Amino acid sequence: MKLISFCVVIIFSFSLNAFAKGASKKKVNSFGETISVPKTGVKSVTEVLTDFSKSEDKSMSDVFVSGNIDSVCKSKGCWLTLKGFDAKGDSACEQAALGGASQKDLRVVFKDYGFFVPKNLEGNVVLKGSIKKEKLSASQVKHFLKDLKCSKKIIKSVKAPIYRYRMIADGLVKL
């Protein structure tokens, strides 16, 4: 009888351990403010950048953008970029150094530095937030390039400020 009781306790312990491991590996699919993805009105990065470049507005709010993650801050996960246009040809470092009409990606930061994403996050996402056209100083561009762990050659190539479109995301949903 003691042997049966011992076996039951061992099996129960293994079951609890397996259950606990399974619970801790649950995937998180949203970050920041909980957002409901609308059935219409979600624009691709390319659509947003094209619309913005044709507009005289310096900002847009309550925008839903979908895109494929190109890169994530390797230090903290405090920003990411989404691919746009024909971003296949350039490395993430080369894209980060571009500005204005040549911008091929959308830089995303998180509202009030209030949330981060995993540094290895990849795939398609939908974000809600506001988009601004902004001037980045050469030192800011170099900082972003260092976060991406770009080569010293690319970092040193930045000599002047650039204009970029930046999204301040309230929330993100991984698709």
N, C-alpha and C positions, 0 to 999 in steps of 0.2 A: 504494500500500500504506500509506503514511503517513497518507493521508486516511482510509482505512478504520479504522486503529488509533486515530486521533484521534476519529472518530465513536463507536467502541466505548467509549472512555474517557469521553466526554461523556455518552453514554446511561447507562453504569454509574453515573456520578456523580449524575445526576438520579434514578436508581432508588434509590440509597442515601439521598438526601435525602428522597424521598417516603416511603420506609420509615421513616426516623427520625421524620418528622413524624407519621405514622400511629401510631407506638408511643407518642409523647408525649401523644397525645390520648385515650388509653385512659381510660374512665370508671371511677372508683373507686366501688364500690357498698357498701362497708362501712367502718366507722370504729371504732376502739377494739378491744376484745377480739373475736375472731372468734366469732360466735354462730351456732348452727344453729336456724333457726326451726322450732318444733314444729308438727305438723299440727293439734293441738288445744291449748287452753289459752292462746291469744293473745287478750287482751281489748282492746276498743276503749277509747279515752279515756273515753267516756261511761260504759261499764261499770265501769271502774276507779274513777272519781270517785263514781259512785253507790254501789258496794260500800263504798268507804272512808267516805263520809259516813254510812252506816248502821252502821258498825263502831265499836267502842270502841278499836280498835287505833290506835296512833300511827305505825306503820310496817308495811310489807309488803316482803318480800325475794324475790328470784328471780322477778320478775314480768315477763311478756312483754306489751308494749303495742304496739298498732298504731294509727296515726293519720296524719292529713294535717298537714304542717308549716304552721303559721300565720305564724311569724316566726323569724328567726335573728338573733343578736347581730350588729350591723352593724360592730362594732369588731374582733372577733377570730374570731367563730364559736364562742364559748365556751359558748353556751347556745342553746336553741331552745324554741319552744312548739308544742304539738300542739293542734289544734282539738278541742273537745268540745261537747256539748250543742248549742245552737242558736247557735253562735259567729258566724253569718253577719252578724248585725245590728250588732255592735260592731267598731270598729277595733281593731287589735292594741294600740294605746296605751290605749284605754278598758278592754280586757280585762285588761291588765297591772295596772291600778290597782284591780281588783276583788279581793275575797277572800271566804273562807268559803263559804256556800251559794251565793253568786252566781258562784263561779268557773266559767268556761266553757272554760278551757284547762288544759293541764298543762305546767308549766315543767320543762324537762329541762336538767340540767347534767351534766358528764362526769366520771366517777370520777377523783379525785385530780388534776383539771385536766390529765389525761393525754393528751387528744386534743381536737381541734377539728374542726368541719365547715366546708365552704365557706360563705362568707357569703351565697351565692346559692342554697343548697340548697333545693329545694322538692319537693313531691309526697308520696307515701306512704312510710312507714318502719315498721319493727318495731324495738323497743328491748328490751333485757333489763337489769334493774337492780332497785333498791329504791325505794320511794316512802315519803315521810314527810310528815306534817302539820307545818308549821312556822310560826312567827311571824316576819314580816318587819317590821323597823322602817320608819318613814316614810322614813328616809334610804336604806335599801336599795331600797325601791320606787322612789324618785326616781332612784337610780342605774340601775335597770333601764329606767326610762322614758327616761333620757338615752341609754342604749345603743340604744334603739329609735328615737332621734331624734324623740321626741314633742314636741308644742308646749309652750311654757313654761306655757301656761294649764293643761294637763293635769298637768304636773309640779307646779305650785304648788298644785293642788287636793288633793294628798295631804297629809293632816294627822295621820293616826294610823296605828299599825301595822295590818297585816292578817294573816289566816291563809290560808295557801296550801298546796296539795299540790305537792310537788316530787319529781321523779324524778332519781335519781343513776344514770345509765346506764353500764353496763359496756361495752356495744357497741351498734352501730346498723347495720341493713341497709336500704339504699334499695331499694324494690320497683320 
